[in-house]
Amino acid sequence: MTATANPRPGLDVDTARRLLDTAIANIGRDYPVHWIHLVESPDDLVSQRALHPVFAGSFDWHSCVHQTWLAVRILRLFPQADRAAETVLDGLITPGGAAVEAGFFGTSQGAFWERPYGWAWLLLLDAECRSSATGARWAQALSPLVVAVRTRWLTWLATARWPTRVGTHTNSAFAISLVLDAARANGDTELATACEAATRRFHLADRDYGGIEPSAADFLSPALTEADLMRRVLRPDDFAAWLDAFLPDLTAARWADLRAPVPVDDPTDPHGSHLAGLALSRAWAWRGIADGLPDGHRYAALARAAERAHHEAGWRYVFGFGYAAEHWLGTFAAYLDIGALVDEAPNSVR
C-alpha cells in the first residue's frame, strides 16, 4: 500500500477555458520562433512551418507539441470547453503534415533533434489522443510521425550509456517518466519495458546526491525528477529505501533549497519563466514522492507540505507575464492539476 494520495486541486472550468484559449493561440502563432536546425546549405533556410507543418507554433517544436497535448486533454476533460478549438486542431493535425514531420525524423538530424523532451511530449500526446473518440482522428493522422519517433526512442534508449542529469530539456528522467506513462496508458509493453529497464540501469544504484540546485535556467529539479521517475518502477518499500540512500535525511538543512520554492525575480525573462515552471514541476515531483512512499512514512508529510508550497508559488506565474512564460507554462500547470493518465481523469476535475 502507498501513502494516501493527496487529491489534486483540479482545474475550475474558467481556468481550463483560459488555458485552452492560450494554447490554441500559441500553436497557431508562427512568430517569434526559436529556430534550431543544422544548416548545411542555403537551401536549408526554410521556414519552420515548411519543415514542421503540424508543430511550428508556440515558439519552438516541443512547446507546440505539449501545448497541443494541453488542448486535447482539456477538450476531453471539460465538455464545456470551446469546441471551436477542435476546428483549429483539425487544420493543423493532418495526415499530410504528419507525413512531412515523419520524413524529417527519418533524416540523420532526426536521430537527435528534440531528443528526448520533444519526443516524450509527442508520445504523451499520442496517448491522450487515443483516449477519446474526439482524439482518435488526430491519433490516426499523427500515426506516421509517432511511429518514427517511437522507433527513434527505442533505439536511443537501448544504446544510451548514461542519463542526462540537468534541469532543462535534455533531462532524461523527466522524458522517460512521460513516455513510461504514455506506454502504460496505451498498453505498449515493449515501450514500457524499455523505459523501466533504462530507469533501473541509469538510477537504481544512485546514492548520496551531490548536485547543487537550482541553476538559473532550471525548470526541472534533477534530484526530484529522478525520484519521481523511480517511484514509478519500484514498490513502496523499495522506493523508500532508495530515496533514503539517494537523498539522505530529507529534513536536513542541506535539502532546504529543495523543500522551499525558489524566488522568481523576473518571470517575463525566459530564464525567469523557467524558474516559475520549476515550482510547478517540483510540486508534482513532491506529490509523486509522497504517493510512492509506504503508508505512514516519516517523509510523507514533508513531501505534502513541499508540494503545497510549490503549487501555490508556481500558479502565480501562469498568466500575465508575456509570451516567454505563456507559450509553455500552462502545460506544466495543467500537468500538475489534472495529470496525464487516462485513469486519472474522473477524479481530477471539479
Secondary structure, DSSP 8 states (H G I E B T S, - for coil): -B----------HHHHHHHHHHHHHHHT---S--------SGGG---HHHH-SSS--SSSHHHHHHHHHHHHHHHHH-TTS-THHHHHHHHHS-HHHHHHHHHHHTSSGGGTTTTTHHHHHHHHHHHHHHTSHHHHHHHHHHHHHHHHHHHHHHHHHHH--S----SSTT-HHHHHHHHHHHHHHHT-HHHHHHHHHHHHHHHTT--S-------TT-SS-HHHHHHHHHHHHS-HHHHHHHHHHHS--TTSGGGHHHHS----S-TTSHHHHHHHHHHHHHHHHHHHHHHHSBTT-TTHHHHHHHHHHHHHHHHTTSSSS-HHHHTTHHHHHHHHHH-S-GGGHHHH--
